[in-house]
Amino acid sequence: MPRHIGASLSFHPTEKPFVLCHSYGTERTPILSLRDRHASLTVYAHESFGKAEQLKFARELLAAVTAYVDAVETYTTDSTNTPERR
């Protein structure tokens, strides 16, 4: 069984973040890439994971990103959360 390394990272985009999905069809695991002027982050399921585990990871990632979008939409549309009223 391969060793797994855990990490805790923060990615704070500035004015021009770049997000891209690198897709390789059936040749290899896709890679989600987040880049900014001073940092980059790649996200993918390790190739040692089975295809079912990779799909599960991708769906969990999608659910988390969807929740993040919902939270940002709430934050940016709530009139009581303007900088003047914090």
Contacts in CASP RR format, 6 or more apart in sequence:
PFRMAT RR
TARGET T0000
AUTHOR 0000-0000-0000
METHOD contacts of the structure
MODEL  1
MPRHIGASLSFHPTEKPFVLCHSYGTERTPILSLRDRHASLTVYAHESFG
KAEQLKFARELLAAVTAYVDAVETYTTDSTNTPERR
2 46 0 8 1.000
2 48 0 8 1.000
4 46 0 8 1.000
9 41 0 8 1.000
11 34 0 8 1.000
11 36 0 8 1.000
11 39 0 8 1.000
11 41 0 8 1.000
12 39 0 8 1.000
13 34 0 8 1.000
13 36 0 8 1.000
14 36 0 8 1.000
14 37 0 8 1.000
14 38 0 8 1.000
16 36 0 8 1.000
16 37 0 8 1.000
17 34 0 8 1.000
17 35 0 8 1.000
17 36 0 8 1.000
18 33 0 8 1.000
18 34 0 8 1.000
18 35 0 8 1.000
18 36 0 8 1.000
19 32 0 8 1.000
19 33 0 8 1.000
19 34 0 8 1.000
19 35 0 8 1.000
20 32 0 8 1.000
20 33 0 8 1.000
20 35 0 8 1.000
21 30 0 8 1.000
21 31 0 8 1.000
21 32 0 8 1.000
21 33 0 8 1.000
22 30 0 8 1.000
22 31 0 8 1.000
22 32 0 8 1.000
22 33 0 8 1.000
23 30 0 8 1.000
24 30 0 8 1.000
28 47 0 8 1.000
29 44 0 8 1.000
29 45 0 8 1.000
29 46 0 8 1.000
29 47 0 8 1.000
29 54 0 8 1.000
30 44 0 8 1.000
30 58 0 8 1.000
31 42 0 8 1.000
31 43 0 8 1.000
31 44 0 8 1.000
32 42 0 8 1.000
32 43 0 8 1.000
32 44 0 8 1.000
32 61 0 8 1.000
33 40 0 8 1.000
33 41 0 8 1.000
33 42 0 8 1.000
33 43 0 8 1.000
34 40 0 8 1.000
34 41 0 8 1.000
34 42 0 8 1.000
34 43 0 8 1.000
35 41 0 8 1.000
43 61 0 8 1.000
45 53 0 8 1.000
45 54 0 8 1.000
45 57 0 8 1.000
45 58 0 8 1.000
49 57 0 8 1.000
75 81 0 8 1.000
END
